[in-house]
Amino acid sequence: MARRKVLLIGWDAADWKVIRPLMAAGKMPNVQKLVETGATGQISTLHPPLSPMLWTSIATGKRPFKHGIHGFSEPTQDGRGVQPVTNLSRTSKALWNILNQNDLRSIVIGWWPSHPAEPIDGVMVSDQFHRAGRPLDEGWPLAPNAVHPPELAATLADLRVHPDQLTPAMVESFIPLAREIDQDNDKRLGACMRTLAECMSIQSAATWLLDNRPWDFFAAYFDSIDHFCHSFMRYHPPRQSWIDVRDFELYHQVVSRAYQFHDEVLGTLIEKAGQDATVILMSDHGFHPDHLRPASIPDIPAGPAIEHRDFGVFAINGPGMKKGGLLTGTSVLDVAPTVLALFGLPMGEDMDGKVLSQAFAEMPKVEFIPSWEDVPGADGRHPPHTRFDPLAAHEALEQMIALGYVERPDANREIAVTKTRRELRYNLAEAYQDAARHAEAREILGDLHLTDPGEQRFAVRLFVSCQALGMIDEMRRIVARCIPSVGTEYLKAQVLIAEKSYEKALAVLEQVGLFAETGALYMRLHRWSDAGRVYEKTLAMDPDNADAHIGLCKIALHQRRFSDAANSALDALDRVHHYPLAHFLLGRALTGMKEYARAASALHTAIVQNPNFPEAHVRLAGLLEKYLGDPESAHAHRRLARGLKTGGSSEVVPERTIDVPEVPLQSEPPEMPPLSASLIVVTGLPRSGTSMLMQMLNAGGLEILTDGLRPADDDNPRGYLEFQPVKKLLNDSNWLSEARGKAVKIVTPLLAALPAGLPCRVILCERDLDEVLDSQERMLRRRATPDRRRMLKEEYARTMARVKIMLAGRPATSLLAIEHGTAISDPFGIAERVNGFLGGGLDIPKMAAAIEPALHRNRALINQLQ
């Protein structure tokens, strides 16, 4: 049997609302063929609809709070700057990593984010490959680490297309009147050329690799439709009243031509992939091309996302797939499980999507594995110590600042990092809300709102979670602090609803004009026909409004029209499958239709999607006990319902293990300069035993560099032996050359600032990370939350691994690792090792005597008792 081949083409922001008229006009024949001979449908997005988060969810089958990508940019690993988001922040295996472990070869091009390119068995071309930031005559070097394997970098770099290389004919096919544009004052032509060139660069790499490299899974991501739409959808026909006539004349066909160009690209890729390949064409969300497109963009971070539509495109075609089938309820979370099923591999139970069984001609056997994260073996990811959790890195930096070991970065950089981290946390909170996990969202949003009470986004999002958690008093406080606006009036109405003042709430909403919300109030007031008219009007404007379908479902349930209620619930689920309330209402409707097994299945799905759903547990318990003969399970669901607190999370985040690589250590590497010409560095994490080592060296007769400014205290009764300029090392390292022959204490995150030409003898103190964290928390007189402690522990493990590798590869540097527990249990042996490492001549008995085992044992006992 031939091995399955899967070609996955991602078109960011592609929308059937644009494609279908073009297909009808015969202008997208390749997509037309996919539709006619395969299975197609809409695909629902996640919130926030930000591309790096979405495409990572597509590749992993997981929501952002599981996979770790939370925005467009992130702090650098030292916490002192900002960089574009990288795949080092991804905490879950992507499809190509799982396939790598199953001897399947992948080629991945342009995925966002995929930089630096991962060392998979196959080829990865990162999202930094095709970017041209300056004129061609100034040079266009390929970004480092943009291609794996490296030997392909030069070949693929030569295939790129720079905007300066586009011919007039290429540009005029998009903008026929391009020659009439004054490019000094109108930058839109340049934007079009840049996007077109980037698209052509991805296509050039893709076609060459299809021709020249073997593959089982081939994924190519094109962000160009999204870029074309953000720049030119406002000029798409019909002309909106706020669009200048001349602008419309110049740019009205850019979006249509962009889609047609992508259809041509698709045709080439399908032809080169071969007839035996399964082809998937998809987008992460849509883009409003009609009356729903906004007239302006809000001036907030990621404001252009307001132009996105909640539904994109999905089509699948190939051996064993349905011909001409209509897919419903497809989510971006379903892509990874479906691709795994195509290769005969199980999906992870920790994935949030499902296998799209309805796309197969014959129902596939869907198998499961607890988690692909626990499967050992080469997966083609970056080594664990190079991976990066920006939030954890920030927490670690803040911890060291609080402990007094590192100085806070200067204001300008700190502001940029603070804003970036704020947006990452805000996006994470919205992702939690999208999954109905409001307790976690409220914790983040409460902190953000407290820090910046004037930021309306934080207040509104916090209000939403408080509303879901039934916190009426907090809802009132938030509204009282908000600046008066249409949005504030909406929030006031929600408070009135929570207070059951429905007439007053309706009066407020009728002034605002929110149709779906007024429908819900009409229902509360038992004005069913008015509610029905509101929902019908909403659907006339936007047939994909799942909430309006649910409104009609509720009306039908009240009127005991169970079949109509079920159809409306299914209409909602056709648009958005991850909708716990819709599954719950479908279960109620099916119960009314006496289809008890199907009803139980629907209620079970509601619970799986939202474990904190007591009403679903109660309803399912009734069905199990009364109709399905399972009183034991019924009892369990009633117990769960009683124990649930609305909005709580039943999911425990497992602790991950960060492997610290073994680095060969040499006590006296050859060709080291004498001790007097070297800097002696004592390093480790805060509270890992560095002060103890400094005391040993001081007692042994080695000169130490300290200013005595930090006094001894209960946490360190024999003193810290620190030197204040160390805290500013990232900004000023000039003083180090004068410190040769002396020992100085430098915490591990600051070691990167050591000048490359300075010979160093480094003594690294290692200690169990739980002991380190216990000691830090005791010193700070507080206990961290479990999640914060977990993040710190993981980041400290990564820090220690990075430091070992950096020091092992650093010129004129020797490294000695000392284990804290061994120093306590065998101080004489450790003193001998340190003395030998430093060339001899120190007083070993005095060094050993400097360690007081009883003090450390007592402190460990105190830590355990707290």
GITADA-V37779 format. One record per pair of residues at least 12 apart in sequence whose C-alpha atoms are under 6 Angstrom apart, sorted by the first residue. I is the first residue (numbers start at 1). J is the second residue. If there is no record, write none. Layout:
BEGIN
i = [I & I]
j = [J & J]
END
This chain:
BEGIN
i = [5 & 5 & 5 & 6 & 6 & 6 & 7 & 7 & 7 & 8 & 8 & 9 & 9 & 9 & 10 & 10 & 10 & 10 & 11 & 11 & 12 & 12 & 12 & 12 & 13 & 13 & 13 & 13 & 13 & 14 & 14 & 14 & 15 & 15 & 15 & 28 & 28 & 30 & 30 & 36 & 37 & 37 & 38 & 38 & 38 & 38 & 38 & 39 & 39 & 39 & 39 & 39 & 39 & 39 & 39 & 40 & 40 & 40 & 40 & 41 & 41 & 41 & 42 & 42 & 42 & 42 & 43 & 43 & 43 & 43 & 43 & 43 & 44 & 44 & 44 & 44 & 45 & 45 & 45 & 47 & 47 & 52 & 52 & 53 & 53 & 58 & 58 & 58 & 59 & 59 & 59 & 60 & 60 & 61 & 61 & 61 & 61 & 61 & 62 & 62 & 67 & 67 & 67 & 68 & 68 & 68 & 69 & 70 & 70 & 70 & 71 & 72 & 73 & 75 & 75 & 81 & 81 & 86 & 86 & 87 & 87 & 87 & 88 & 88 & 89 & 89 & 97 & 97 & 100 & 101 & 101 & 104 & 105 & 105 & 105 & 105 & 106 & 106 & 106 & 106 & 106 & 107 & 107 & 107 & 107 & 108 & 108 & 108 & 108 & 109 & 109 & 109 & 110 & 110 & 110 & 110 & 111 & 111 & 112 & 114 & 114 & 115 & 116 & 116 & 117 & 117 & 117 & 117 & 118 & 118 & 119 & 120 & 123 & 124 & 124 & 125 & 125 & 126 & 129 & 130 & 130 & 159 & 160 & 161 & 161 & 162 & 163 & 163 & 163 & 174 & 174 & 195 & 199 & 235 & 235 & 236 & 278 & 278 & 279 & 279 & 280 & 280 & 281 & 281 & 282 & 282 & 283 & 283 & 284 & 285 & 285 & 285 & 285 & 286 & 286 & 286 & 286 & 287 & 287 & 287 & 288 & 320 & 321 & 321 & 321 & 322 & 322 & 322 & 328 & 329 & 329 & 329 & 329 & 329 & 333 & 334 & 334 & 334 & 337 & 337 & 338 & 338 & 346 & 346 & 346 & 347 & 348 & 348 & 348 & 348 & 348 & 349 & 349 & 349 & 350 & 385 & 385 & 385 & 392 & 392 & 392 & 396 & 406 & 407 & 407 & 429 & 438 & 438 & 439 & 439 & 442 & 442 & 445 & 463 & 469 & 469 & 493 & 493 & 515 & 519 & 519 & 535 & 546 & 549 & 549 & 550 & 553 & 553 & 553 & 562 & 562 & 565 & 566 & 566 & 569 & 569 & 580 & 580 & 583 & 583 & 584 & 584 & 587 & 587 & 587 & 600 & 603 & 614 & 617 & 617 & 618 & 621 & 621 & 660 & 667 & 675 & 676 & 676 & 677 & 677 & 678 & 678 & 678 & 678 & 679 & 679 & 679 & 680 & 680 & 680 & 680 & 680 & 681 & 681 & 681 & 681 & 682 & 682 & 682 & 683 & 683 & 683 & 683 & 683 & 684 & 684 & 684 & 684 & 685 & 685 & 687 & 688 & 688 & 691 & 696 & 696 & 699 & 699 & 700 & 700 & 700 & 700 & 701 & 703 & 704 & 704 & 705 & 705 & 706 & 706 & 706 & 707 & 730 & 759 & 759 & 760 & 761 & 761 & 762 & 763 & 763 & 763 & 764 & 764 & 765 & 765 & 765 & 766 & 766 & 767 & 767 & 824 & 827 & 828 & 831 & 831 & 831]
j = [216 & 217 & 277 & 217 & 277 & 278 & 218 & 219 & 279 & 219 & 280 & 219 & 220 & 281 & 221 & 222 & 282 & 283 & 222 & 283 & 223 & 226 & 283 & 284 & 226 & 283 & 285 & 286 & 287 & 283 & 286 & 312 & 286 & 312 & 313 & 260 & 263 & 263 & 267 & 324 & 323 & 324 & 316 & 317 & 322 & 323 & 324 & 315 & 316 & 322 & 323 & 324 & 325 & 326 & 359 & 314 & 315 & 326 & 327 & 314 & 326 & 327 & 311 & 312 & 313 & 314 & 311 & 312 & 313 & 314 & 330 & 331 & 310 & 311 & 331 & 576 & 285 & 310 & 332 & 431 & 434 & 112 & 113 & 69 & 70 & 332 & 333 & 335 & 94 & 95 & 336 & 94 & 336 & 333 & 336 & 351 & 352 & 353 & 351 & 352 & 90 & 91 & 92 & 89 & 90 & 91 & 90 & 424 & 427 & 428 & 424 & 85 & 85 & 390 & 417 & 413 & 417 & 113 & 115 & 113 & 114 & 115 & 387 & 388 & 388 & 389 & 379 & 380 & 379 & 378 & 379 & 216 & 121 & 122 & 215 & 216 & 122 & 215 & 216 & 217 & 218 & 122 & 123 & 124 & 218 & 124 & 218 & 219 & 220 & 124 & 125 & 220 & 125 & 126 & 127 & 221 & 127 & 221 & 127 & 126 & 127 & 127 & 145 & 146 & 145 & 146 & 147 & 148 & 381 & 382 & 380 & 380 & 148 & 147 & 148 & 146 & 147 & 146 & 146 & 198 & 201 & 204 & 201 & 197 & 201 & 197 & 193 & 194 & 197 & 254 & 257 & 224 & 224 & 248 & 252 & 252 & 317 & 318 & 316 & 317 & 315 & 316 & 314 & 315 & 313 & 314 & 312 & 313 & 312 & 309 & 310 & 311 & 312 & 308 & 309 & 311 & 312 & 307 & 308 & 309 & 309 & 361 & 359 & 360 & 361 & 359 & 360 & 361 & 574 & 573 & 574 & 575 & 576 & 577 & 353 & 353 & 354 & 355 & 354 & 355 & 355 & 356 & 367 & 368 & 369 & 368 & 368 & 369 & 370 & 371 & 372 & 369 & 370 & 371 & 371 & 798 & 801 & 802 & 791 & 792 & 795 & 792 & 727 & 727 & 728 & 441 & 465 & 647 & 647 & 648 & 462 & 465 & 462 & 475 & 646 & 647 & 505 & 508 & 534 & 531 & 534 & 548 & 572 & 568 & 572 & 569 & 565 & 568 & 569 & 589 & 592 & 589 & 586 & 589 & 582 & 586 & 606 & 609 & 602 & 606 & 603 & 606 & 599 & 602 & 603 & 620 & 616 & 641 & 637 & 641 & 638 & 634 & 637 & 801 & 837 & 741 & 740 & 741 & 740 & 741 & 740 & 741 & 759 & 760 & 740 & 741 & 760 & 742 & 743 & 760 & 761 & 762 & 743 & 744 & 745 & 762 & 745 & 762 & 763 & 745 & 746 & 747 & 748 & 764 & 747 & 748 & 764 & 765 & 747 & 748 & 772 & 767 & 772 & 720 & 847 & 850 & 846 & 847 & 842 & 843 & 846 & 847 & 842 & 742 & 742 & 743 & 743 & 744 & 721 & 722 & 723 & 723 & 753 & 812 & 813 & 813 & 813 & 814 & 815 & 815 & 816 & 817 & 817 & 818 & 817 & 818 & 819 & 819 & 820 & 819 & 820 & 853 & 848 & 848 & 844 & 847 & 848]
END
